[in-house]
Amino acid sequence: MGQQVDFLIVGQGICGSFLQLELERAGLSHILIDEALPFTASRIAAGLINPVTGRRLVTTWMIDELLAFAREAYHRLADILGSSFLTPVVVADLFPSAQMRLAFLHRLEENGPYLRLPEDERHLLDRFHYELGYGLIDSCYLVDLPGLLAACRRRMKPLGLIREERFESGELAVEEGGVRYRDIEARRIVFCDGVAGLAGPWFSRLPFAPNKGEALVVEIPQLGLDGLVVKKGISLVPWQENLYWAGSSYEWSFEHAQPTELFRLRTESALREWLKLPFRIVDHLAAVRPATLERRPFVGFHPVYPAVGILNGMGTKGCSLAPYFAHKLVQNFSTGAPIQADADVKRFTKVLNRK
Ligand SMILES: Cc1cc2nc3c(=O)[nH]c(=O)nc-3n(C[C@H](O)[C@H](O)[C@H](O)COP(=O)(O)OP(=O)(O)OC[C@H]3O[C@@H](n4cnc5c(N)ncnc54)[C@H](O)[C@@H]3O)c2cc1C
């Protein structure tokens, strides 16, 4: 006997996980297929939500709305899972150059939101080498992605909501009123398959711009950052007890998705110069971010095959974008509420129309 559902989801990264929750909240039946690959973007990401970006410390796209939604969504998730995966943090931005210090002070003068100076800029000198002081970024959050993904999965399993296997796109039949995949009949399918989406038959024409990132997991027993993420070129992010995530690289051009010796050596020597404490590298991570050319996500249903949807292209900001746009996608299906034009995949109708 086949299984009939409203939605079939492909992929359980941060996008698939929040889509699953939003479908449940809307009372729509669903099943998710995910092959448990160890090195996906969501599994190795730092999990930081930071409302300002770049050298000029500008406020990131839609951040006020995204932050407000994310706070609620992660709290809802904590209620369901019985454990919270969102922690407020402050980012200490150690100025790597006099220019960067000036840029920070300039932005502060302009009343740039989320920025302030610490009471004592020498506060971190017992643990780090730095000469030019630092600024603080407020309203940041840290998402424990490995914990969140594993908890969602553990919950889905006994409910029969997840199949841990590879989805084979060649076996998908797209019909007028829905899709068929093996024994599953669904009204819609939504691809939350991250960089694998580049190779799929439905959305490969979208302007993806995959970007590789690497990070080291470092043991620093005496660091005790306590609610602080410290950044100076590389970011040191609390990961697990005594362990810190140190990264990352942003590479537009790469030969493979594996960790490289070059990154390890570079990061290790940067840490040695920067840290006053002994450390030990315990792991080296790498994955490819599903980034897009215009730095906006891909959300919505295919203009030619409306039974086929996508929630992807989150780039460097999956933790803040995924909860919000999972909600928008489900709302669009349930009530016809539009997805904003610069995120809706229908902006690529011309490209997606081509045979
Ligand atoms: C080094 C690094 C650091 C980062 N730091 C941050 C950060 O601090 N904050 C932030 O917000 N973002 C960060 N990101 C970006 C973030 O990781 C991504 O935006 C986000 O994880 C994308 O999630 P996703 O669900 O779209 O894709 P993925 O996480 O790639 O999930 C896709 C899922 O689909 C599954 N899948 C794919 N194809 C198939 C198939 N055929 N069959 C079955 N399953 C399939 C995969 O196994 C995977 O589980 C970072 C990324 C990297 C690489």
The ligand as an ORCA input file, in Angstrom:
! r2SCAN-3c Opt
* xyz 0 1
  C      32.283     26.390      6.916
  C      30.868     26.899      6.932
  C      30.463     27.752      7.935
  C      29.166     28.255      7.964
  N      28.777     29.056      9.000
  C      27.504     29.494      9.063
  C      27.067     30.269     10.170
  O      27.820     30.541     11.109
  N      25.781     30.723     10.174
  C      24.905     30.432      9.163
  O      23.750     30.872      9.218
  N      25.288     29.671      8.111
  C      26.567     29.219      8.043
  N      26.971     28.466      6.976
  C      26.026     28.273      5.874
  C      25.021     27.192      6.200
  O      25.733     26.041      6.481
  C      24.070     26.977      5.021
  O      23.430     28.175      4.681
  C      22.996     25.954      5.378
  O      23.527     24.913      6.132
  C      22.345     25.359      4.153
  O      21.417     24.419      4.597
  P      20.574     23.513      3.615
  O      19.567     22.802      4.429
  O      20.103     24.342      2.461
  O      21.623     22.512      2.955
  P      22.519     21.238      3.584
  O      22.909     21.573      4.936
  O      23.522     20.991      2.559
  O      21.455     20.106      3.633
  C      21.072     19.365      2.500
  C      20.659     17.982      2.934
  O      20.160     17.284      1.799
  C      20.667     15.980      1.790
  N      20.645     15.494      0.412
  C      21.163     16.095     -0.688
  N      20.926     15.329     -1.782
  C      20.238     14.247     -1.364
  C      19.709     13.085     -2.029
  N      19.820     12.885     -3.349
  N      19.072     12.150     -1.286
  C      18.921     12.318      0.059
  N      19.401     13.401      0.728
  C      20.054     14.334      0.035
  C      22.072     16.122      2.376
  O      22.539     14.893      2.893
  C      21.830     17.153      3.467
  O      21.469     16.543      4.691
  C      28.259     27.907      6.929
  C      28.660     27.021      5.945
  C      29.945     26.512      5.939
  C      30.353     25.530      4.859
*
